[in-house]
Amino acid sequence: MQGYYSYKTGILKVTGKDKLDYFNRISTNRFTSFPEMTYIKTVFPNDKGRIIDLCTVLNYNDTFYLICTPGNDEKLKKHIDKYSVTEDIEVIRDYGFITYFTGIEDFYPDFKPNSNAIRFIENSFILKDNYGFAKTTVISRGQTNNEFMLKLTENAKKISSEDFFIYSTKYFKLYRPNELNDDNNPLECYLDDYISFDKGCYIGQEVISRINSQRKIPKYLVNIQSNFKFNERDLIYTKINNQETECGHITSSVEKDGQFYGYGFIKSIVLQNNNIFQTNGKEIFINYKYT
């Protein structure tokens, strides 16, 4: 059955003749070519190469719409404004709802599997999104109770926030500020697909490129499962030379039917040794991937 999950988030509306070149200089992906009615995913890093936000940028009617992580829009707007003193660019904060639809391959048959095309219907953007897992994404500006959205959801099953989070952890899809923040760099979060390593300079580029070329990535995102409760900010330990040693921390957790699921970060050096990991004195099971 078709399912859907929605949440409210911030949107930045960006106008001005310098916006294309400016975004190419302050984000990780390539913006030299960005046709109308398409989208680009990109990371906006700070000067230390840490994440300010991962955004979906929509190009519609000579305006860029930045779909932000919930809670990150104000921070990102300040970052954009900070470096745009001499640029012809204007940023306005707005809000909307993201709705992910799963189990519908032919939402719009003319969307190719890896297409970055968008549609605009009744104040809503529709796009194919393969980040994490394949899905159709509808981004509604303002409320979601318009006739178009009601029709899309009338025969679909609403997915709980717990179920969507658990499913997302299997594919390392990030959509919350617990992980998408300036404690982490994009390589630690497996966001390589949204980084252009040959486009030239951008804010944070030197740090990100050096880490990538040397492959000295300090820590990695892991998904976590346990049959006991753990919480955000709990520390993770492993044994090094028979000594319990702190090696990471937990960033998110949810409970479902007596099982606990979450995200965390663990130092890369201990992930390579098949170590056993614990939090609160009990073993946890983790998964990770290398790019």
N, C-alpha and C positions, 0 to 999 in steps of 0.2 A: 504494500500500500504506500501511496505517496505520503510523505511526512514533511512537516515544516517546523522551523524554530525561528523566533523573532526576538530582537532586543533593540533598545533605543541607543543611539549613539550620536556623537557630534559630527557635523559636516562643516567644512570650511569652503566657502565660495570665493574663488580667486579670479580676478579680472585684471586687465592691463596688458599692454603690448609686450612687456618684458617677461611675462610669466613662463614661457617655454624655456628660454635661455636660463632664466633664474633657477628653475627647478632642476635643470641639468647640472647646475653648479652647487646645489645644496642637498641633492639626494643621490642614492646609489645607482639607480637604473638610468638608462639612456633615454633622454627626451629630445634628441635631435630631430626625430620624426614622430609626430603624434597626431594622426588624422582625426578629424571630427568623428564623433560617434564610435570611439574606441576607448579602451581603458589601459592603464599601466599600473602594476603594483610596484611600489618602491619603498625603501626605508629612508627616513630622514634621520641621519645621525648627528650627534654633536661633534665638537672638534676633537674629542677623544675617541671617536669611532663608536660611541655607545648609542643605543637606540633611543630616539625621542618618540618615534612612532613608525609603525608599518601601515601604509595607507593604500587604498585603491583610489587612483586618480582618474576621474571620468572627464572626457573632453566633449562638451555639449554646448552648442550655440555660442562658441567663442568664450566659453567660461570653463574653468577647471573646478570640479567638485571633488574635494578631498574627503573620503570616507574614513573617519578616524576610529581608533580603538576607543571604547567608552572611557571617558575621563582624561583622555590625552589631547583633546582638541585645543584647550586653552594653552597648554604647554607648547603645542606645535605652533599655534598662531604667534605666540611671543617669539619663538625661534625664527619664524619666517620674517616677522617684522624687524627683528634685530639686525638682520643682514640686508634689508631691502630699502635702506635710507635713500639711495640714489636711483632706485628702480621704479619704473612705471608699473606698479602692482598694488592692488587693493585686496585685503582679506576680510571677509565678513563671516562671523560665526552663525551657524544655523544648527538644526538638528533634524534627525530622521530616524527611520527604523530599517534595520537590515533583516530580511527574511530569507533563510536558506531553505530551499526545497530539495529533498532527496527522493530518489526513486522515480525520476521523470527524465528519461534520456532525450525525449523529443519535445521539450517545452516549446522551442521554436526550431523546426526542422532545418532551417537554413543556417543555424549556428553550427559552424564546424567544431569538432571536438576541442581543438586548441585555439579557437577563435578568441580575439579580444574585442569583438564587436559588442556594441550595446544597442538596446532599443529604449525608446522613451514613450510610455503610455500612461496617461492619467496621473501625471506628476510622479511617476515611478520609473526608475532605470532597471532594465533587465539585462543580465549578462551571464555567460558561462564562466564558472570559477573552478579551477582545478587545484587550488592551493589546499594541501592536505588530502582532500578527496573530491571527486567530481560532484558538482551540485549546480543548480541554477540559483542565482542570487537576485533578489529583488530589493532595491534600495528606494524606499519611499521618503520623499521630502515631506516633513510634517507628519500628520496622523496617518494611520494605516486603515482607516475605516471607509475608504472610498470604494466605489462599486467594483473596480478592477480587482483590488485585493480581496474583497469579500468573495468574489467569484473564484479566485485562485485557491482559497483556503476552504471553501465550503465542503469539499469532498476529501480533504486531506486530514491526517491525524496530527494533532499538535504534539511536538516532541518536548519533553520536560527539559529544564535547564540541566538537571543531573545527567540525563541520558545523552544530551548533546555534548556535554563536556567529556563524558567517558568515551564516547565515540571519537571525539576530536583528539583525545590523547593517544589513541591508537595510531594516528597518522601525524602526530606532532603539529597539528594545526593550532596556532595561537590567535586568540581574539580578545584577550583580557590584559589589563595593564599590570597584573601581577608578574607577568613575564616580559611584556613589551614595555621596557623602561630602561633608564640609563644605568642600571646595574649590569646590563648585558650588552654584548655586541652582536651584530646579526649573524656572524659565523657560528657563535655558540648556540644559536636558535635554528640552525639549518636553513637560513634565508638566502643561501648563495644564488638561487635562481633569480633573485631580484637585485643582484649586484652586477654592474658592468665593470669588469676588471681592466678594460682597455679604452674607456671613453675619455680619460684624462682626469683633471683635478675636480674634486668636490670636497665639501666640508667633511673631515674625518677620513678622507681617502687614503692618506699616507699610513695611518694606523691600520685600517682594514686591509690594505694591500700587503703591508709587511706581515701581519698575522697570517694572511692567506698564503703568501709565498713561502714562509717558513713553516707553515702548518703547526705553529705553536699556539694552538687554541687553548686558553687557560681552563675552560670548563665546558661542559655540554649539558644541554637540556635533556632530562630523562623523564619518562613517565613511570609512575609508581603505583603499585597495588599492594594491599595488605588486608588482613582480616581484623586489624585493630585500628583504632582511630589515631590519625596524625593530623597536625595542624600547620597552617601557614607559619613560616619562620622557625619551625622545628629544625634542629640541626641533624645532619646525617654523619654517621661515623663508619669507619672501617678499620681493620687491623693492619698496621704497618710495623713490621719487625716485632710482632706480638704485642704492640701497644695500640689501644683504642685511640684513633686519630680523627679529628674533625675533617671532613672532606667535602661537605656540601650543605645544602639547606633546601627546605621545601617551600614552594611558592604558592601552591593552590591545593585544595583537597575538597572532595565531595564524598557522600556516603550513599550507597544504593544496596538495599537488601543485605545489610550486614557486612558488606565489603566496602573498602575505602580506596579511592582512586585520586591521583593527583599528578602534579608536575613538580620538578625540582631541578637543581643544577648540582652536578658533581664534577670535581676536578678531573680533567681528562687523564692525568697520569695514573690514577687508580682505576679508571674504567677499563684499562687495557689488561688488567691482571686477573680477571674473573673473581674479584673480591666479593665477600659477603658484606652487605650494607645494613645498617641498623639505624633506627631512630627511637628515642625513648626506651632504649635497651631491648628492642624487639626487631627481628629481621623484617626487611621490606624487600619486595621484588621489583626490580627496575629493568627498563628497556631503553635503549638509545640507538642512534644510527650515526655513522660517519659519512660525510659527503666526499 
